[in-house]
Amino acid sequence: MLNLPENFWSEFDFSDGELLYAETDLTESMLLVNYLYSDNSDRAIYLSLHIGNGYDDNRGKFHIEILWDKGNRPVARYSCKTCEDLKKLTYKALEQVHKELAEHRLSYYGKLWETVIVDLE
């Protein structure tokens, strides 16, 4: 497999976030979506959904990360090897993003969560 199918990302609903890019080429950074977590008086804080391919030779695993506030804190990390598993984990990651947005449990004032780690190797 050289790339994802051209319509791969059209199956997912990213409409409540800011889709910065969605590529089907297998690269280190294939998808980035920012979700507004809070907009306080100082600055906005986002959850970022980042999906990429782990290796330059395109034989490596896919990785998905949900990062809080410019990547300072990983909320979740997922990895897999196949397109089918990538599809499953992307849905799982979107569920996690929406759970975090609803619960508002993330904070600078303490570790309020454990990083979710799922590896389908």
Secondary structure as the mmCIF struct_conf table of DSSP 4:
data_model
#
loop_
_struct_conf.conf_type_id
_struct_conf.id
_struct_conf.beg_label_comp_id
_struct_conf.beg_label_asym_id
_struct_conf.beg_label_seq_id
_struct_conf.end_label_comp_id
_struct_conf.end_label_asym_id
_struct_conf.end_label_seq_id
STRN STRN1 ASN A 3 ASN A 3
TURN_TY1_P TURN_TY1_P1 GLU A 6 ASN A 7
HELX_RH_3T_P HELX_RH_3T_P1 PHE A 8 GLU A 11
BEND BEND1 PHE A 12 PHE A 12
TURN_TY1_P TURN_TY1_P2 SER A 15 ASP A 16
BEND BEND2 GLY A 17 GLY A 17
STRN STRN2 GLU A 18 ALA A 22
STRN STRN3 ASP A 25 ASP A 25
BEND BEND3 GLU A 28 GLU A 28
STRN STRN4 LEU A 31 ASP A 39
BEND BEND4 SER A 41 ASP A 42
STRN STRN5 ALA A 44 ASN A 53
BEND BEND5 GLY A 54 GLY A 54
TURN_TY1_P TURN_TY1_P3 ASP A 56 ASP A 57
BEND BEND6 ASN A 58 ASN A 58
BEND BEND7 GLY A 60 GLY A 60
STRN STRN6 PHE A 62 TRP A 68
TURN_TY1_P TURN_TY1_P4 ASP A 69 ASN A 72
STRN STRN7 ARG A 73 CYS A 80
BEND BEND8 LYS A 81 THR A 82
HELX_RH_AL_P HELX_RH_AL_P1 CYS A 83 GLU A 103
TURN_TY1_P TURN_TY1_P5 TYR A 108 TYR A 109
BEND BEND9 GLY A 110 GLY A 110
HELX_LH_PP_P HELX_LH_PP_P1 GLU A 114 THR A 115
STRN STRN8 VAL A 116 ASP A 119
#
